[in-house]
Amino acid sequence: MPGYVLIVDIFGAMLAFAGFSMAFRQRAVRRLIGRPSPPATSIARANNEDDPITYILRIAGIMIMVFGIVMGGMVTLVNLR
């Protein structure tokens, strides 16, 4: 396998890891970007307030994760054909 395929696969794996962290490990990402922790669920439900950063991190994280997986997978499959 050529070197550029391995480089793209490594980059795709890094994107997949970063996206997974954004979507499912939000407390660590919030600390990294300097945002406060999400409000407690009972307080947010009582006031009918939702934290918009939670949804932004979920959507952007899934998009980045899928992009990394698809990019690495497509380059590898094209090279293997």
Contacts in CASP RR format, 6 or more apart in sequence:
PFRMAT RR
TARGET T0000
AUTHOR 0000-0000-0000
METHOD contacts of the structure
MODEL  1
MPGYVLIVDIFGAMLAFAGFSMAFRQRAVRRLIGRPSPPATSIARANNED
DPITYILRIAGIMIMVFGIVMGGMVTLVNLR
1 76 0 8 1.000
1 79 0 8 1.000
2 79 0 8 1.000
5 75 0 8 1.000
5 76 0 8 1.000
5 79 0 8 1.000
8 71 0 8 1.000
8 72 0 8 1.000
8 75 0 8 1.000
8 76 0 8 1.000
9 72 0 8 1.000
9 73 0 8 1.000
9 75 0 8 1.000
9 76 0 8 1.000
11 68 0 8 1.000
11 71 0 8 1.000
11 72 0 8 1.000
12 68 0 8 1.000
12 69 0 8 1.000
12 71 0 8 1.000
12 72 0 8 1.000
13 68 0 8 1.000
13 72 0 8 1.000
15 64 0 8 1.000
15 65 0 8 1.000
15 67 0 8 1.000
15 68 0 8 1.000
15 71 0 8 1.000
16 64 0 8 1.000
16 65 0 8 1.000
16 68 0 8 1.000
16 69 0 8 1.000
18 61 0 8 1.000
18 64 0 8 1.000
18 65 0 8 1.000
19 60 0 8 1.000
19 61 0 8 1.000
19 62 0 8 1.000
19 64 0 8 1.000
19 65 0 8 1.000
20 61 0 8 1.000
20 65 0 8 1.000
21 28 0 8 1.000
21 29 0 8 1.000
22 29 0 8 1.000
22 57 0 8 1.000
22 58 0 8 1.000
22 60 0 8 1.000
22 61 0 8 1.000
22 64 0 8 1.000
22 65 0 8 1.000
23 57 0 8 1.000
23 58 0 8 1.000
23 61 0 8 1.000
23 62 0 8 1.000
23 65 0 8 1.000
26 38 0 8 1.000
26 54 0 8 1.000
26 57 0 8 1.000
26 58 0 8 1.000
27 37 0 8 1.000
27 38 0 8 1.000
29 57 0 8 1.000
30 36 0 8 1.000
30 37 0 8 1.000
30 38 0 8 1.000
30 53 0 8 1.000
30 57 0 8 1.000
35 53 0 8 1.000
38 44 0 8 1.000
38 51 0 8 1.000
38 53 0 8 1.000
38 54 0 8 1.000
39 49 0 8 1.000
39 51 0 8 1.000
44 50 0 8 1.000
44 51 0 8 1.000
END
